Amino acid sequence: MRIELVISRAKQLPEGAVPALEKELITRLQNQY
């Protein structure tokens, strides 16, 4: 399985976006296995 995560460096991510993305990614990974 391959996961591609593309984040544009041109614009700043909102505060709290990265932890939210990490949480979502972990949740999805746990759901798949």
Protein Blocks (a to p, Z undefined) as FASTA:
>chain_A
ZZdddddfkbccdehklmmmmmmmmmmmmmmZZ
